[in-house]
Amino acid sequence: MRTTSCLRIEAHAKINWCLSVTGRTENGYHLLDMLMQRVSLYDTLFAAPSDRLSLHIIGQEVTGPEEDNLVLKAARALQAYRPQAGVQLTLVKRIPQGAGMGGGSSDAAAALKLLTRLWELRLSPAELSAIALKLGADVPFFLNGCPARIRGIGEQLSPVSLPAGVPLVLIKATEGLNTGRVYGRSDALPAAPVDVDRLLPLLSARDLKSAARVTGNSLYPAAVSLCPKLEQIKNAVHASGASYVLMTGSGAVVYGAYGASAQAAEAEKQLKAVFPGAFVSRAMTVS
């Protein structure tokens, strides 16, 4: 993987500053209104020329059938434009699975970017976005990369101003949650919608304490019903001094945002002591 012909790209995780379920489409998809931003935690994807398509994953045990892997799905979608093209892909995983941080979607977007370069495809941004949406609702966000307000089923992206460099502590102290089960349970356990228009300027001004009073994640009641330990985790993050605490996506990562890096460092130590063996990691928001 050190040859000059090898390409490399970082696939960053994300957090939701809020997630509001606003309704459902006729075919059953949930309509959303949410603010998302990438964070400094990332997977790394390498691509080297090859006569066939292959993927090797390092850092996490592979779960599920190979044909469901979003990186391979992205590669196969692009092979429609270059049928004989092959590639040797190596994915180094750091983003935890079943976390609500978009690891698989970010990896898929990274594959689209990397293979478009490697195979010298001349696809327009609109064409790439259409491919991305077919792979998953969060993939267009990662393809774009900038902080965004996302509506509809994930296809309506509006760039927004959100602060970079906010210190975070991410914690996953329970098994990952199945996204489909969480969304399905949320239909029976609805939560109050979030006023995103009110939240956004508070976040843009980095007023975390005021923003925390008006934020929310509509999927949290459903996630807690499936995994009651989430409430314990959320309370522990609050107790660590976080100004802003939220479950991201459909869970199971809960994060705290802090006013200073030193405060986040101390919180990381506390949470590792409270939840030994759990995934606990500092990060920060990126633009």
N, C-alpha and C positions, 0 to 999 in steps of 0.2 A: 504493500500500500504506500510505498515511498517513491514510486516511479514518477517521473515528470508528467506522464500522461494521465495520472490519477487526479480526479477532481474531488473537491471537498466542500461541504456546506453545513452550516449549523442550523438545526431545527429547534427553535425556541419553544418552550412551554408558554402557556398563557394563564392569566387569572381573569375571572369575571369580577368586575367591580359591582355588578348587579346582574340579576337575571329575572325577568318578569315574563311569565306566561300570559299572553293577552288573548288567546283563543285557539281555535283549531280550524284547519281547512276541511273542506268537504271529504277529502280522502284520508283524513285522520292525522295529518301532521300538526304538531303544535306550533303556534305562532308566538314569536318571542320579541322582546325588546330588551337589549342588554348592552353593556359596555365591556369591551374586552381589550386587554393590553398584554403584549408579550413580556416575559420576564427573563432574567439572565440564565436560568437553568435551561440546558439544551441537550438534545441528542446530536450526534454527528453522523452524517451520511457521506460515504466515499463511493465514487464510481470510477471504474477502470474499463477500458475497451475489452470486449470479449466476443466470441462468436455465438454465445448463448446468454440467456437471461438467468441470473442466479442472485440469491440474497443470503448473506450470512449475518446473523445477529449476535452481538457481543454485549454482555452485561445483564441480560435478563433471560429467564427461561421463556422460550417461545410457547405461547398458548394458542389454541385454535388451529384449524386447518390452514395450510399455506395459502390456499386460494383466497382466503379472507384477509390476508395481510394487505394493508392499504398502500404500502410502498410498491409491492408487486402489481397491485391493481392500477396504480398510477403509471408504472412502466408499461403495462400491457395496453393501457389507453393510448399512450403515445406511440406504441408500435403500430397502431393503425395508420400512422403517417410515415412510418419507416419500418415496413414489415420484416425485413431481414436483419434489423439492428439487434445487437446483443449488448449486454453490460454485466460486469461483475460488481454487485452492490454489497457494501459492508456497512451495517448500521450499528453504531455504538450507542446503547440505550442508557440514559440517566434519568429520564422522566418516568416516574412510577406509572404502572398500568392501573386502570380503573380509578383514576385520580380526579377526573374532571378538568385536567390541565391541557387536554388536546394533543397529547403526545403522538398518537397515531395519525391525526389529521395534519399536524405539523410535519411529520415525517413524509406524508404523502405530498404535501406542498413542496417540500424540499426536493423530493424526487422529480416532480414536474419541472422545477427550475433547473436542476442539475442535468437532467436528460435532454431538456430543450437545448442546452448549451452543447452537451457532448455529441448529440446527434444532429446538431445544426438545423434544428427545425425552425421554420419561419411562421410561427403561430402568433396571431394578434393577442393582446391582453384579453379581449372579449372571448376568444376561442379557448384560451387557457382557463379563464374563469368558469366557462361552461363545463369544461372537463372536471375542474375542481369541485363544482357543486354536485356533480353526479357521484363523486367519490365520498362526499360527506358534507354536512351543513357547515362545519367549521373550516373546511379546507380553503374556501375563497379568502377568509380572513387571514390565514397564514400565508397565502400566496401574495397578498397585498402587504402585510407585515406591519402597517402602522396602527396605532390605537384607533378603535372604531366603535361606533354605535351600530348595532346589527339588529335588523328587524326582519319580519317575515319568517321564513324557514331557514334563514341564514344568507339569503341571496341579496339582501338590501344592506349595503355597507356604506356608511358615511364616516369619513375621517373626522376625528375629534381631537381636541387638545387635552392630553392627560399627562401628568408629571412623570418624567423619567427620574430614576435614582431613588425612588421611595424604598426604604429598607423593609424587607419582608422576612417572615419565617413561615415556612410551609411545613405542614405536618400531616402525615397519613399514618395513623395509629390503628387502623382497622383494615379488614379486607376491602378490596376494591368493590365498587358498586356497579351493577349492570345498568347501563343507561336506559335501556328499554323498560326494565322493571321500575326504575325511579319515575320515568315519565308516565308509565301506566298507572302507578299508584297516585301520582299527583292529580289525576282526574277526580279521584275520590277525596283528596285532601287539598283542596284549593287554598292558595295563599293570596293575601292582598297584593295587588299590583304595585310596582315601584314607580314613583314619579321621577322618571329619568331626566326630564327637563329641569327639575329642581336639583337633582343630584349632580348633574354634570358640572355646573359652574363651581360647586363646592369642591369637587375633586380637582378641577382645573386650577383652582386657587390653593390647592394642597391643604385645605381645611378638613383634615381627616376626621376630627371629632364631630364636627357638624354634619359631615357627609354620612358618618356612621349612623346618625339618628334617622336618616331618611332612606337608607339602602335596604336591600333584601334580596333573597333568592327564593323564588316561588317553589323550587324543588326541595327546599330544606325540610319541610314537614314530611314529605314522602320519604326522603332519605333517612330521616330519624326514625320513621316507623319501621324501616327495614334494618336500620343499624342504630339502636339507641345510644351506643357509645359515642356517637358524633356529638351529642349534647355535652358529654363529659369533656371531650376534646375542645369544643368551642369554649366552654367555661374556663378551661385551663389556659387557653390562648388569651382570653380576656384578663385572667389573673396575672399573666406574664407582663402586662403593661401595654398591650397593643391598643392603639387608638381606633383601629378599624378591624373588625373580625368578620369573616364571611366564609361559607363553603363555596368553592369554585365549581362551576358547571353542575353536573349531576353528582358530584362527590367522587371519591371520599376525602380529598384534601381540604383541610380548613387552613386558612392563612390569617396571619395578623400583619398589619401594616403599622410601622413604628415611626416616631418622630426623629430618631437618630440611629445611626449604625451601631453605636455602642449599646444602645437599649436593645436592639435586635439581637446582638451577640449574647447579651446576658439572658434574654428570653430563650434563645436556642439552647443554652446550657440547662435552664430550668425545665424546658419541655423534654429534653433528652432524659433528664433524671426522672420525670414523672411517667414517661412512656418509653422505658428501656427497650431497645430493639426496633422501635418504630422508625419510619422515614421522617427525619427532621432536618431541614436544610434552610440555610439563609439564602436569600436571593434579593434582587431589586428589579424594579420596573425598568423597561427600556423603551425608547421611542421607536 
